[in-house]
Amino acid sequence: MMLDNTKSIEEILLDEGVITYKVIGKSMEPMIRQNQDLVTIAKKDPKVSCSENDVVLFKKGGNLVLHRIVDVLPDKLYNILGDNCAKIERNIKEEDIIGVMSHFYRNGIRYSVFDSVYINYVNRLRDNEKARMHRKYLYDIIVWCFRFLPDRYLVIIKNLARKITNCQMKFE
């Protein structure tokens, strides 16, 4: 089901059991691009626990966040990290998870979480996770230091910071 503006994502997911929508935010790049790619989220079955590498939609404060589970902890707790983030969100409760991504669409192509292209991406991502997090953190610091510059210069700084930190993974 496509998102309409009369109901929230959470309401549609609870009512229909599945929702497809465009994400807002860059935390899951490069896999899911902001305002370009569609994600399909299935309502989480309360009888089924999530697994490492699942991309889940969870409640954090008053917001919904779509990130990847990087650790399954005892007592139905999870550590969760966006693919383009440097900070792990720790001890997320299972009851805060409302949905699990089943597939996404990029340039009209459907990628299931069971497709080999997706699985290869996740394996590369996770194999380099610590180094990637450090590089992303360094990139964020560099950009933050120059945040006062006009946008046209900040774009140049971001490109240089990407090259310095080699902080540009690709999907596919």
Stockholm file with secondary structure:
# STOCKHOLM 1.0

chainA/1-172         MMLDNTKSIEEILLDEGVITYKVIGKSMEPMIRQNQDLVTIAKKDPKVSCSENDVVLFKKGGNLVLHRIVDVLPDKLYNILGDNCAKIERNIKEEDIIGVMSHFYRNGIRYSVFDSVYINYVNRLRDNEKARMHRKYLYDIIVWCFRFLPDRYLVIIKNLARKITNCQMKFE
#=GR chainA/1-172 SS CBCCTTSCHHHHHHHHSEEEEECCSSTTTTTSCTTTCEEEEEECCTTSCCCTTCEEEEEETTEEEEEEEEEEETTTEEEEECTTCSSCEEEEEGGGEEEEEEEEEETTEEEETTSHHHHHHHHHHHHTHHHHHHHHHHHHHHHHHTTTSCHHHHHHHHHHHHHHHTCCCCCC
#=GC SS_cons         CBCCTTSCHHHHHHHHSEEEEECCSSTTTTTSCTTTCEEEEEECCTTSCCCTTCEEEEEETTEEEEEEEEEEETTTEEEEECTTCSSCEEEEEGGGEEEEEEEEEETTEEEETTSHHHHHHHHHHHHTHHHHHHHHHHHHHHHHHTTTSCHHHHHHHHHHHHHHHTCCCCCC
//
